[in-house]
Amino acid sequence: MTTDQNESGTETGGDTEKLTANLARIEELTARLTAAMQNRQPVRQSLQGPNQDLYMKAAAAYMSEMLSNPGKMLEHQISYWGKTLKHAVEAQHALVAKEAAPEDPTPKDRRFANPLWETNPYYNFLKQQYLFSAEATMGAVKDLDGLEQKDRNRLEYFSQQIVDLMAPTNFLATNPEALERAVETDGQSLVDGLQNLVRDLEANEGELVVSLADDSAFTVGENIGATPGEVVFRNRMLELIQYTPTTEQVYTTPLLIFPPWINKFYILDLKAQNSLIKYIVDQGYTLFVVSWVNPDASYADVGMGDYIEDGFLTAIDQVKTITGQKQINAVGYCIAGTTLQLTLSLMKKRGDKSLKSATFFTTMSDFSDQGEVGVFLDDDFVDGIEEEVKEKGVLESFFMSRTFSYLRSNDLIYTPAINSYMLGKAPPAFDLLYWNGDGTNLPAKMAVEYLRNLCQKDRFAKEGDAFPLLGEALSIEDVDIPLCAIACETDHIAAWKSSYRSMFKTGSKNKTFILSESGHIAGIVNPPSKKKYGHYTNDDWQETPEEWLRHAQFHDGSWWPRWEGWLRKRSGKKIAARVPGDSGVEPLAPAPGTYVVAKPKV
C-alpha cells in the first residue's frame, strides 16, 4: 500500500487492491440498481410536470417580446455574453498561469461552500458560469410581458427547478468535494453512495426517494412519540389518545388537538425537549390528541364530511363524555385547522356549542392567494390527481411528499442526494426528517373535494359563496367563537398572509393572530428552551397582512408561553388531575397507539 498527497498536503488513497475491489463492488451494485429500476411503476405524465399549455404561453410571450421590444432582449443577451466572455478569458489566463481564481462577484451560495469553488480556477469558472446563466435565465423569465400573474408564477417556479437541477454540484464530474472524497477513500465513498442509492430504490419499488434520516435511529413510542398516555377511543377514522397528567391539578376545560392527516401526529411529540404535547401536559391541561388512520383503497369513498362527522365531531363528543364537560377547547394544524373551521361552521348551523375556543396552527382557509404551493393547483395537476385516485382509491403519500419536497428542492432533494449518493454519507439521525418521511395516504373522495372546492374554487372563504357539505352551506363567516391563529413567516405550504386573511374573514369578534419566525414545521415546533425563533403580535386587526406586520411588535423566543396564557384564560379553574381510565372508559392501548405505526394495504 502507498499513499500520495494532494496539493494541500492531505493524504490521498493509494491502495490499489482496495480500489480494484471497490470497482468490482460498483459493478455488482450497478446490476442491483438496474434490477431495482425495472420495478418502477410508470407515473402518469400529468403528475410529472405542467401541461404543454404553459410552455406554449411562455413561447408566445417570448416571441411577442422579441418582435415588440428587441432592444430589451438584446440588452439581456449582451449583458450575459459580456459577463461570460470576460470571466472565460480571466479563468483561462489563471489556468495557464497557474494563478488563483479571478475575482468572484457572484453572491454567496450554500451549495458552493467547498473552498475549491473559490480558489481553483477551473471550479470557480464552473461556478461563476452557472450562476451567470442562472441569473440570465431567471431574469429573462421575470421580464416577460403578456403573461397572467398565475402563469408567470408557475413559469418562474418550474424554470427555477430546471436551473437548480443543472447546478454543477449535482454532478459527480463537476463536484470537487465528491471527487476529492472518492480519491481519498480509494473509491469507497462511491461504493457507499451507490449502496445508498440502491437501498433507496429498492425500498421504494424503483422510485427515487432520497432518505433524509436514518430510519434505524428511531422507534415511534420509544424515543419519539413517547409521551405517556392511553388510547381511549378508536373508530375507522382515528384513535383518540388521552395523555397521562404530570401535575396534581389540571384545568377544568380539556384540550383536543387535531393534527393534519397528511403526516403522523407525532410531529408534536418528537424528543421530550421539543414536544409540544409534553409541554401542554406539563402546564396542567387534560390533553387529548387524534391519531388519524393511514387509509388504504377501502377508504376511497371517504370524504371531507366523513372526516368531520366520524373524526372531528366524534372526537369532540368523546372528550366531553370522558371529562364530563359541556365545552372543550380545540386545536387544528394545517389541513386539520381548515377542517376545524368547516366543523365550526357546521356546528353553528346545528346550534352545537361544544367548543369554547379554537386555535389554528399554519392554517389556510382563504385560498384566493394559494402561495407557493399554488403552482401545483392548476387543472393540469389536479386533473392528474383525480385520474390517479380514481384508479388507486387513494392519493399515495409519495405524491404529497414529492410535491412539498420540490418546494424546497435544494434542501430536501439535491443536498441530501449529494451527501448520500456522491459523498457516501449515512443519513443523519434527525427526528424531524424521520417524521417528514413518514407520510400517509389521502382517500380519493376527500383529496378531490379538498383540491376542487377549497383550493381551486375557494368556496368556503370566497364572498357570496359557500362550501356545500353534510346538507349545509358552510361559510367562514359562521366561525364566531374565540380564536387564536399561529402562522409562520417563511411557511411555503400555508402562506402566513393567507392565514391572516383567513382569520380576518371569520365572524369572530375575539381573535388573536401570532406570527412566528421560520417555516411550516420549525416555526411550530419551537420550544421555549431553545430560544431560537421569535414571534410578532399586534392586537389591532389591519385590512392587509402587510399593514398588520408593519405595526406589529417583535418578541424574542417561542410563542408557546404566549399562547398558553391565552388558552389558560379559557380553561376554567383547577381540579384534581384526570388519569386515563378513571372515567370508566377502559384504555385500549398505550400511546402512541396502533394507527400511527400501521402500514396500509395499497
C-alpha positions as CSV (number, residue, x, y, z in Angstrom):
1,M,0.0,0.0,0.0
2,T,1.1,3.5,-0.8
3,T,-0.1,7.0,0.0
4,D,0.1,10.1,-2.1
5,Q,-0.5,13.7,-1.2
6,N,-2.7,16.3,-3.0
7,E,-1.7,19.9,-3.4
8,S,-2.9,20.9,0.1
9,G,-0.8,18.2,1.7
10,T,-3.7,15.9,2.6
11,E,-3.0,12.2,2.3
12,T,-5.0,10.6,-0.5
13,G,-5.7,6.9,-1.2
14,G,-3.2,4.7,-2.8
15,D,-4.4,1.2,-2.0
16,T,-4.7,-0.5,-5.5
17,E,-6.2,-3.7,-4.1
18,K,-8.9,-1.8,-2.3
19,L,-9.6,0.3,-5.4
20,T,-9.9,-2.8,-7.5
21,A,-12.3,-4.4,-5.0
22,N,-14.4,-1.3,-4.9
23,L,-14.6,-1.2,-8.7
24,A,-15.9,-4.8,-8.6
25,R,-18.4,-3.9,-5.9
26,I,-19.6,-1.0,-8.1
27,E,-20.3,-3.4,-10.9
28,E,-22.3,-5.7,-8.5
29,L,-24.3,-2.7,-7.2
30,T,-25.0,-1.5,-10.7
31,A,-26.7,-4.8,-11.5
32,R,-28.9,-4.3,-8.4
33,L,-29.5,-0.7,-9.5
34,T,-30.7,-1.9,-12.9
35,A,-33.0,-4.5,-11.4
36,A,-34.5,-2.1,-8.9
37,M,-35.3,0.5,-11.6
38,Q,-37.1,-2.1,-13.6
39,N,-39.6,-2.4,-10.7
40,R,-40.5,1.2,-11.1
41,Q,-44.2,1.7,-11.9
42,P,-45.0,4.3,-14.5
43,V,-46.2,7.6,-13.2
44,R,-48.8,9.4,-15.3
45,Q,-47.4,12.3,-17.3
46,S,-49.9,14.7,-15.8
47,L,-48.3,14.3,-12.4
48,Q,-44.8,14.8,-13.7
49,G,-45.0,18.5,-14.7
50,P,-47.2,21.2,-16.1
51,N,-49.0,20.5,-19.4
52,Q,-47.9,22.0,-22.7
53,D,-50.1,25.0,-22.4
54,L,-47.7,26.7,-20.0
55,Y,-44.8,26.2,-22.4
56,M,-46.8,27.4,-25.3
57,K,-47.8,30.6,-23.4
58,A,-44.2,31.2,-22.5
59,A,-43.0,30.7,-26.1
60,A,-45.7,33.0,-27.4
61,A,-44.8,35.7,-24.8
62,Y,-41.1,35.4,-25.7
63,M,-41.8,35.7,-29.4
64,S,-44.1,38.7,-28.9
65,E,-41.4,40.3,-26.7
66,M,-38.8,39.7,-29.4
67,L,-40.9,41.4,-32.0
68,S,-42.2,44.3,-29.9
69,N,-39.1,45.1,-27.9
70,P,-36.0,43.6,-29.4
71,G,-33.8,46.1,-27.7
72,K,-34.7,44.8,-24.3
73,M,-34.0,41.2,-25.3
74,L,-30.6,42.2,-26.8
75,E,-29.7,44.1,-23.6
76,H,-30.3,40.9,-21.7
77,Q,-28.2,38.8,-24.1
78,I,-25.3,41.3,-24.3
79,S,-25.1,41.6,-20.6
80,Y,-24.9,37.9,-20.2
81,W,-22.4,37.5,-23.1
82,G,-20.2,40.2,-21.6
83,K,-20.0,38.6,-18.2
84,T,-19.5,35.2,-19.6
85,L,-16.7,36.2,-22.1
86,K,-14.9,38.4,-19.5
87,H,-14.8,35.6,-17.0
88,A,-13.9,32.9,-19.5
89,V,-10.8,35.0,-20.5
90,E,-9.8,35.6,-16.9
91,A,-10.3,31.9,-15.9
92,Q,-8.2,30.8,-18.9
93,H,-5.4,33.1,-18.0
94,A,-5.5,31.9,-14.4
95,L,-5.3,28.3,-15.5
96,V,-2.4,28.8,-18.0
97,A,-0.5,30.9,-15.5
98,K,-1.4,28.6,-12.6
99,E,-2.7,31.5,-10.6
100,A,-5.5,31.8,-8.1
101,A,-9.1,32.1,-9.4
102,P,-10.0,35.5,-10.7
103,E,-12.2,37.9,-8.8
104,D,-15.6,36.4,-7.9
105,P,-18.5,38.9,-7.9
106,T,-21.2,36.2,-7.6
107,P,-23.3,36.0,-4.4
108,K,-22.6,33.6,-1.6
109,D,-24.4,30.3,-2.1
110,R,-24.5,27.4,0.4
111,R,-24.2,24.9,-2.4
112,F,-20.7,26.2,-3.2
113,A,-19.3,26.1,0.4
114,N,-16.2,23.9,-0.5
115,P,-13.1,26.2,-0.7
116,L,-12.2,24.9,-4.1
117,W,-15.1,26.7,-5.7
118,E,-13.3,29.9,-4.7
119,T,-9.7,29.1,-5.1
120,N,-9.4,26.6,-8.0
121,P,-9.7,28.5,-11.4
122,Y,-11.5,25.5,-13.1
123,Y,-14.1,25.0,-10.4
124,N,-14.6,28.7,-9.9
125,F,-15.1,29.0,-13.7
126,L,-17.9,26.4,-13.5
127,K,-19.5,28.1,-10.5
128,Q,-19.5,31.6,-12.0
129,Q,-20.7,30.4,-15.4
130,Y,-23.5,28.5,-13.8
131,L,-24.6,31.5,-11.6
132,F,-24.3,33.9,-14.6
133,S,-26.5,31.5,-16.6
134,A,-29.0,31.1,-13.8
135,E,-29.3,34.8,-13.3
136,A,-29.8,35.4,-17.1
137,T,-32.4,32.6,-17.3
138,M,-34.5,33.8,-14.4
139,G,-34.1,37.4,-15.4
140,A,-35.5,36.6,-18.9
141,V,-38.4,34.8,-17.4
142,K,-39.3,37.5,-14.9
143,D,-39.1,40.2,-17.5
144,L,-41.6,38.5,-19.9
145,D,-44.7,40.6,-20.6
146,G,-48.0,39.3,-21.7
147,L,-48.5,36.6,-19.1
148,E,-51.1,36.4,-16.4
149,Q,-49.7,36.5,-12.9
150,K,-50.6,32.9,-12.2
151,D,-48.9,31.7,-15.3
152,R,-45.9,33.9,-14.5
153,N,-45.6,32.3,-11.1
154,R,-45.7,28.8,-12.5
155,L,-43.2,29.6,-15.2
156,E,-40.8,31.1,-12.7
157,Y,-41.2,28.1,-10.4
158,F,-40.6,25.4,-13.0
159,S,-37.8,27.4,-14.6
160,Q,-36.1,27.6,-11.2
161,Q,-36.5,23.9,-10.8
162,I,-34.6,23.3,-14.1
163,V,-31.9,25.9,-13.1
164,D,-31.5,24.2,-9.7
165,L,-31.3,20.7,-11.2
166,M,-28.4,21.8,-13.5
167,A,-26.1,23.1,-10.7
168,P,-22.6,21.7,-11.1
169,T,-22.8,20.4,-7.5
170,N,-25.4,17.9,-8.6
171,F,-23.0,16.0,-10.9
172,L,-20.0,13.9,-9.9
173,A,-17.7,15.1,-12.6
174,T,-18.1,18.7,-11.5
175,N,-18.3,18.3,-7.8
176,P,-14.8,18.8,-6.3
177,E,-15.8,17.6,-2.8
178,A,-17.2,14.3,-4.2
179,L,-14.2,13.8,-6.4
180,E,-11.7,14.5,-3.5
181,R,-13.6,12.1,-1.2
182,A,-13.6,9.4,-3.9
183,V,-9.8,9.7,-4.3
184,E,-9.1,9.9,-0.6
185,T,-11.2,6.7,0.1
186,D,-10.0,4.7,-2.9
187,G,-13.5,4.8,-4.3
188,Q,-15.1,3.6,-1.1
189,S,-17.3,6.8,-0.9
190,L,-18.7,6.0,-4.4
191,V,-19.4,2.4,-3.4
192,D,-21.2,3.6,-0.2
193,G,-23.1,6.2,-2.3
194,L,-24.2,3.7,-4.8
195,Q,-25.2,1.3,-2.0
196,N,-27.3,4.2,-0.5
197,L,-28.9,4.8,-3.9
198,V,-29.7,1.1,-4.5
199,R,-31.2,0.9,-1.0
200,D,-33.5,3.9,-1.6
201,L,-34.6,2.5,-5.0
202,E,-35.3,-1.0,-3.6
203,A,-37.2,0.4,-0.6
204,N,-39.5,2.5,-2.9
205,E,-40.1,0.0,-5.7
206,G,-37.8,1.7,-8.2
207,E,-38.9,5.2,-7.4
208,L,-36.1,7.5,-6.3
209,V,-37.0,8.9,-2.8
210,V,-33.9,10.2,-1.0
211,S,-33.7,9.0,2.6
212,L,-33.5,12.1,4.7
213,A,-32.9,10.4,8.0
214,D,-31.5,7.2,9.5
215,D,-34.7,5.0,9.9
216,S,-32.9,2.7,12.3
217,A,-32.3,5.5,14.8
218,F,-35.9,6.0,15.8
219,T,-38.8,3.9,17.0
220,V,-42.2,5.5,17.4
221,G,-43.3,5.1,21.0
222,E,-39.8,4.6,22.3
223,N,-37.5,7.6,21.5
224,I,-40.1,9.7,19.6
225,G,-43.8,9.9,20.1
226,A,-43.1,8.6,23.6
227,T,-45.1,10.9,25.9
228,P,-47.1,8.6,28.3
229,G,-50.8,8.2,27.6
230,E,-53.6,5.8,26.5
231,V,-55.8,5.3,23.5
232,V,-59.3,5.8,25.0
233,F,-61.3,5.5,21.8
234,R,-61.0,4.1,18.3
235,N,-63.1,4.0,15.2
236,R,-62.3,3.6,11.5
237,M,-61.0,7.2,11.2
238,L,-59.0,7.8,14.3
239,E,-57.5,6.7,17.6
240,L,-58.1,9.2,20.5
241,I,-55.2,9.5,22.9
242,Q,-55.5,10.9,26.4
243,Y,-52.2,11.8,27.9
244,T,-51.2,11.0,31.5
245,P,-51.1,14.1,33.7
246,T,-47.8,15.3,35.2
247,T,-49.3,17.8,37.6
248,E,-51.5,17.2,40.6
249,Q,-54.1,19.5,39.3
250,V,-55.4,20.4,35.8
251,Y,-57.6,23.0,34.3
252,T,-61.3,22.0,34.1
253,T,-61.7,22.5,30.4
254,P,-59.8,19.8,28.4
255,L,-57.9,20.4,25.2
256,L,-58.2,18.4,22.0
257,I,-55.6,18.6,19.2
258,F,-56.4,17.6,15.6
259,P,-53.1,17.2,13.7
260,P,-53.0,17.0,9.9
261,W,-53.7,13.6,8.3
262,I,-51.1,14.1,5.6
263,N,-48.4,13.1,8.1
264,K,-48.4,11.5,11.5
265,F,-49.4,13.3,14.7
266,Y,-46.0,12.8,16.5
267,I,-44.6,15.9,14.9
268,L,-45.9,17.5,18.1
269,D,-44.2,14.8,20.2
270,L,-40.6,14.3,18.9
271,K,-37.9,14.4,21.5
272,A,-39.1,15.3,25.0
273,Q,-37.4,18.7,24.9
274,N,-39.2,19.5,21.6
275,S,-42.6,18.1,22.4
276,L,-45.5,20.5,22.4
277,I,-47.6,17.6,23.7
278,K,-45.4,17.2,26.7
279,Y,-45.3,21.0,27.2
280,I,-49.1,21.3,27.3
281,V,-49.4,18.4,29.7
282,D,-46.7,19.9,32.0
283,Q,-48.7,23.2,32.1
284,G,-51.6,21.4,33.7
285,Y,-54.0,20.6,30.9
286,T,-56.0,17.4,30.3
287,L,-54.8,16.8,26.7
288,F,-56.3,14.6,24.0
289,V,-54.8,14.1,20.6
290,V,-56.2,12.5,17.5
291,S,-54.1,9.9,15.6
292,W,-55.6,9.5,12.2
293,V,-55.8,6.2,10.3
294,N,-53.5,5.8,7.3
295,P,-56.1,4.9,4.7
296,D,-55.9,2.3,2.0
297,A,-58.1,1.8,-1.1
298,S,-61.1,0.7,1.0
299,Y,-61.4,4.3,2.1
300,A,-61.8,5.5,-1.5
301,D,-65.3,6.9,-0.7
302,V,-64.4,8.7,2.5
303,G,-64.8,12.5,2.0
304,M,-64.4,15.7,4.0
305,G,-67.8,15.0,5.5
306,D,-66.6,11.7,7.0
307,Y,-63.6,13.4,8.5
308,I,-65.9,15.9,10.1
309,E,-68.7,13.5,11.3
310,D,-66.6,10.4,12.2
311,G,-63.5,12.4,13.0
312,F,-63.9,15.9,14.5
313,L,-67.4,15.7,15.9
314,T,-67.0,12.2,17.2
315,A,-63.7,13.1,19.0
316,I,-65.2,16.2,20.5
317,D,-68.2,14.1,21.8
318,Q,-65.8,11.5,23.3
319,V,-63.7,14.1,25.1
320,K,-66.8,15.7,26.5
321,T,-68.1,12.3,27.7
322,I,-64.8,11.2,29.2
323,T,-64.2,14.5,31.1
324,G,-67.9,15.3,31.9
325,Q,-67.6,18.8,30.4
326,K,-70.1,20.5,28.2
327,Q,-67.4,22.5,26.4
328,I,-63.8,21.9,25.4
329,N,-61.0,23.8,23.6
330,A,-59.6,22.6,20.3
331,V,-56.6,23.0,18.1
332,G,-56.3,22.3,14.3
333,Y,-53.0,22.1,12.5
334,C,-52.7,22.7,8.7
335,I,-55.4,20.9,6.8
336,A,-56.9,19.9,10.2
337,G,-57.2,23.6,11.0
338,T,-59.0,24.2,7.8
339,T,-61.4,21.3,8.6
340,L,-61.8,22.5,12.1
341,Q,-63.1,25.8,10.6
342,L,-65.5,23.8,8.4
343,T,-66.6,21.9,11.5
344,L,-67.2,25.2,13.4
345,S,-69.4,26.5,10.6
346,L,-71.4,23.2,10.7
347,M,-71.7,23.4,14.5
348,K,-73.0,26.9,14.2
349,K,-75.7,25.7,11.7
350,R,-76.6,22.9,14.0
351,G,-76.6,25.0,17.2
352,D,-73.8,22.9,18.7
353,K,-71.8,24.9,21.3
354,S,-69.4,22.2,22.3
355,L,-66.3,24.2,21.5
356,K,-65.3,27.1,23.8
357,S,-62.3,28.3,21.7
358,A,-60.3,27.2,18.7
359,T,-56.6,27.5,17.8
360,F,-55.2,27.2,14.3
361,F,-51.6,26.3,13.5
362,T,-50.4,27.2,10.0
363,T,-54.0,27.1,8.6
364,M,-55.3,28.4,5.3
365,S,-59.0,28.6,4.6
366,D,-58.8,31.6,2.3
367,F,-57.3,30.3,-1.0
368,S,-57.7,33.4,-3.0
369,D,-53.9,33.6,-2.9
370,Q,-52.6,30.0,-2.9
371,G,-49.0,30.9,-2.1
372,E,-46.0,28.8,-3.3
373,V,-48.0,25.5,-3.4
374,G,-50.4,27.2,-5.9
375,V,-48.1,26.1,-8.8
376,F,-49.5,22.6,-8.3
377,L,-53.1,23.6,-8.0
378,D,-54.0,24.2,-11.7
379,D,-56.2,21.8,-13.6
380,D,-53.3,20.1,-15.2
381,F,-52.1,18.7,-11.9
382,V,-55.4,18.3,-10.2
383,D,-56.9,16.5,-13.2
384,G,-54.0,14.1,-13.0
385,I,-54.6,13.6,-9.3
386,E,-58.3,12.9,-10.0
387,E,-57.4,10.3,-12.5
388,E,-54.8,8.8,-10.1
389,V,-57.2,8.4,-7.2
390,K,-60.0,7.1,-9.3
391,E,-57.7,4.3,-10.3
392,K,-56.0,3.7,-7.0
393,G,-58.6,4.7,-4.4
394,V,-56.1,6.9,-2.6
395,L,-53.6,9.5,-3.3
396,E,-50.4,7.8,-2.2
397,S,-48.2,9.6,0.3
398,F,-45.3,9.6,-2.3
399,F,-47.0,12.3,-4.3
400,M,-47.6,14.7,-1.5
401,S,-44.1,14.2,-0.1
402,R,-42.6,14.8,-3.5
403,T,-44.7,18.0,-4.0
404,F,-43.6,19.5,-0.7
405,S,-40.0,18.5,-1.2
406,Y,-39.8,20.2,-4.6
407,L,-41.0,23.5,-2.9
408,R,-37.5,23.3,-1.2
409,S,-35.7,21.1,-3.7
410,N,-32.1,22.2,-2.8
411,D,-32.7,21.5,0.9
412,L,-34.9,18.4,0.7
413,I,-33.7,16.7,-2.6
414,Y,-30.4,17.8,-4.1
415,T,-28.3,18.4,-0.9
416,P,-29.4,15.1,0.7
417,A,-28.8,13.3,-2.6
418,I,-25.3,14.7,-2.9
419,N,-24.4,13.7,0.7
420,S,-25.9,10.3,0.4
421,Y,-25.1,9.2,-3.2
422,M,-21.9,11.2,-4.1
423,L,-20.2,11.5,-0.7
424,G,-21.4,8.1,0.5
425,K,-22.6,9.5,3.9
426,A,-25.2,7.9,6.0
427,P,-28.4,9.9,6.5
428,P,-28.4,11.8,9.8
429,A,-30.3,10.6,12.9
430,F,-32.7,13.6,12.8
431,D,-36.1,13.1,14.3
432,L,-37.9,15.9,12.3
433,L,-36.6,14.5,9.0
434,Y,-37.5,11.0,10.1
435,W,-41.1,12.2,10.6
436,N,-41.0,14.0,7.3
437,G,-40.6,10.7,5.5
438,D,-43.4,9.1,7.5
439,G,-46.3,10.2,5.3
440,T,-49.9,8.9,4.9
441,N,-52.3,8.4,2.0
442,L,-55.3,10.5,1.3
443,P,-58.7,9.0,0.5
444,A,-59.8,9.6,-3.1
445,K,-63.0,11.4,-2.5
446,M,-61.5,13.6,0.3
447,A,-58.5,14.6,-1.8
448,V,-60.6,15.7,-4.8
449,E,-63.1,17.6,-2.6
450,Y,-60.3,19.4,-0.9
451,L,-58.5,20.3,-4.0
452,R,-61.5,21.3,-6.1
453,N,-63.9,23.0,-3.6
454,L,-61.4,24.6,-1.2
455,C,-58.0,25.1,-3.0
456,Q,-59.3,25.8,-6.5
457,K,-62.7,27.3,-6.1
458,D,-62.2,28.8,-2.6
459,R,-65.8,28.1,-1.8
460,F,-65.5,28.3,2.0
461,A,-64.0,31.8,2.2
462,K,-65.0,33.5,-1.1
463,E,-67.5,36.2,-0.5
464,G,-71.0,35.2,-1.7
465,D,-70.1,31.5,-2.0
466,A,-70.3,28.6,0.4
467,F,-68.9,25.0,0.6
468,P,-71.8,22.5,0.3
469,L,-71.2,19.7,2.8
470,L,-73.3,17.4,5.0
471,G,-76.5,19.1,3.9
472,E,-75.3,22.6,4.8
473,A,-73.7,25.6,3.1
474,L,-70.6,26.2,5.1
475,S,-69.0,29.7,5.2
476,I,-66.0,31.1,7.0
477,E,-68.2,33.9,8.4
478,D,-70.0,31.3,10.6
479,V,-66.8,30.8,12.6
480,D,-67.5,33.1,15.5
481,I,-66.1,31.6,18.8
482,P,-62.9,33.0,20.4
483,L,-60.0,32.2,18.0
484,C,-56.2,32.2,18.0
485,A,-54.0,31.6,15.0
486,I,-50.3,30.9,14.7
487,A,-48.8,31.4,11.3
488,C,-45.1,31.1,10.2
489,E,-43.2,33.8,8.4
490,T,-41.4,31.6,5.8
491,D,-44.1,28.9,5.5
492,H,-44.0,27.5,2.0
493,I,-47.2,25.4,2.4
494,A,-49.6,27.7,4.3
495,A,-48.5,31.2,3.4
496,W,-48.8,33.4,6.5
497,K,-50.6,36.2,4.6
498,S,-53.3,33.8,3.6
499,S,-53.5,32.6,7.1
500,Y,-54.0,36.2,8.2
501,R,-56.7,36.8,5.6
502,S,-58.4,33.5,6.7
503,M,-58.7,34.8,10.3
504,F,-59.7,38.3,9.2
505,K,-62.7,36.8,7.3
506,T,-64.0,34.8,10.2
507,G,-67.1,36.1,12.1
508,S,-65.3,36.0,15.5
509,K,-65.1,39.3,17.5
510,N,-62.5,37.8,19.8
511,K,-59.5,36.6,17.8
512,T,-55.7,36.7,18.1
513,F,-53.0,36.4,15.5
514,I,-49.4,35.4,16.2
515,L,-46.7,35.3,13.5
516,S,-43.8,33.0,14.3
517,E,-40.4,33.2,12.6
518,S,-39.3,30.2,10.5
519,G,-41.4,27.8,8.5
520,H,-44.3,25.3,8.5
521,I,-42.7,22.9,11.0
522,A,-39.8,24.7,12.7
523,G,-42.0,27.7,13.4
524,I,-44.5,25.5,15.3
525,V,-42.0,23.0,16.9
526,N,-40.2,25.9,18.6
527,P,-39.9,25.2,22.4
528,P,-39.0,28.0,24.8
529,S,-35.9,26.2,25.9
530,K,-34.2,26.6,22.5
531,K,-34.7,30.4,22.5
532,K,-34.3,30.1,18.7
533,Y,-37.2,31.8,16.8
534,G,-39.1,34.9,17.9
535,H,-42.6,36.0,17.0
536,Y,-44.8,39.0,16.2
537,T,-48.0,40.2,17.8
538,N,-50.4,43.1,17.0
539,D,-53.8,43.4,18.8
540,D,-55.1,45.7,16.0
541,W,-56.5,43.9,13.0
542,Q,-55.5,45.7,9.8
543,E,-57.0,45.5,6.4
544,T,-53.9,43.8,5.0
545,P,-51.3,41.4,6.5
546,E,-48.6,43.7,5.3
547,E,-50.1,46.6,7.3
548,W,-50.5,44.3,10.4
549,L,-46.9,43.3,10.3
550,R,-45.7,46.9,9.8
551,H,-47.3,47.8,13.1
552,A,-46.5,44.5,14.9
553,Q,-44.3,44.1,17.9
554,F,-41.5,41.6,17.8
555,H,-40.8,39.3,20.8
556,D,-37.8,37.1,21.4
557,G,-38.3,33.4,22.0
558,S,-41.1,30.9,21.4
559,W,-44.8,31.8,21.1
560,W,-45.7,28.7,23.2
561,P,-45.9,30.6,26.5
562,R,-47.9,33.4,25.0
563,W,-50.4,31.0,23.5
564,E,-50.6,29.0,26.8
565,G,-51.5,32.3,28.5
566,W,-54.3,32.9,26.0
567,L,-55.5,29.3,26.5
568,R,-55.4,29.4,30.3
569,K,-57.9,32.2,30.3
570,R,-60.4,30.0,28.5
571,S,-59.7,26.8,30.5
572,G,-61.5,27.3,33.8
573,K,-60.4,26.6,37.4
574,K,-58.0,23.9,38.6
575,I,-59.3,20.5,39.6
576,A,-57.7,17.2,40.6
577,A,-55.8,15.7,37.7
578,R,-57.7,13.3,35.4
579,V,-56.0,9.9,34.7
580,P,-56.8,7.9,31.6
581,G,-59.3,5.3,32.6
582,D,-60.6,7.0,35.7
583,S,-63.8,7.9,33.9
584,G,-64.8,4.3,33.4
585,V,-63.7,4.2,29.8
586,E,-61.3,1.3,29.5
587,P,-58.0,2.2,27.7
588,L,-57.4,0.3,24.5
589,A,-53.7,0.6,24.1
590,P,-50.7,2.6,25.4
591,A,-49.8,5.8,23.5
592,P,-48.9,6.4,20.7
593,G,-51.5,3.7,19.7
594,T,-51.7,1.4,16.7
595,Y,-52.7,3.6,13.8
596,V,-49.5,5.6,13.9
597,V,-47.4,2.6,13.1
598,A,-49.8,0.6,10.9
599,K,-48.9,0.1,7.2
600,P,-51.9,0.4,4.9
601,K,-52.6,-2.1,2.1
602,V,-52.5,-0.2,-1.2
